[in-house]
Amino acid sequence: MANLTTLLTTLISANHILHYHSIVDAYGHVSVRHPDDGSHFIMSGNRAPALVSSPDDFVTYQVSNASAVEPDAPKGYIERYIHSEIYKRFDDVNCVVHAHAPDVLPYATSGVPLRPVFHLPGFLGTEVPVWDIETIYNETDKHDMLVRNERQGGSLAGMFVAPENQTADPATSAPNRRVVLMRKHGFTTWGPDIETAVFRAVFTATNARVQTDSALLRNAFSGMSGSGMNMDAWASTDGQDALYNNDFEPLTAEQAAAAQSSNDGTIDRPWGLWVAEVEANPLYKNNG
Ligand SMILES: [Zn+2]
């Protein structure tokens, strides 16, 4: 992990990049584990991510219960328990992103599974689970879909481990799932560092867009055959019919794993572009 000053500058950029790419709007948040004290994590106070501009905008929280370290800390995000419980459970997690990206939301509402449909989101693996907070509400919980306490955050954190990877001591389980959808709410992802978590958030949304467009295109195209479209004229003349007629399918397990391994070494490239994009936009100020 980088030193604190560098890390906070990067965290400001992460807030801006997530907004620039329509992952967060006024809502949604990114946090980082404290580089010098793993029992603390840092995230913006109650502020739209695009407007985070200075290290003074951040609040340091306890991983143990998501309370602010400083007693006079400004108001924070309600859903900081998403972050604290993931840090609590997984030592290897150093950054968490939670958002309600409109491109991803259809997969948290429709019952259609989200799967990687091209190589860059290979980190999605073979299953993106859907967590439903409604199933864990007790008599006193407010049914507003927000993750408001340790119990709810802990339940979400548990979804980052596939059932077959649960061990006798769940606290030692590594998170083998990178993204969890939250029914009627949004999604959460993590990374070993800020750059990886932001990469996963951005490409989760890109994948969702491409999957939706692919499904719509396929359905529209096949539906045209009964609406005056001459399908024979679209037949292949170059022997590609078998390829055109392929089933619409996500990456296989082998493709997803191999793609992730190849992509993991390249995250510096999009990160450099994304920082340059937000630095060139006067909306975003980084006084880190
Ligand atoms: Zn939320």
Residues whose N, C-alpha, C, O or C-beta is under 5 A from the ligand:
A	BS01	ZN	none
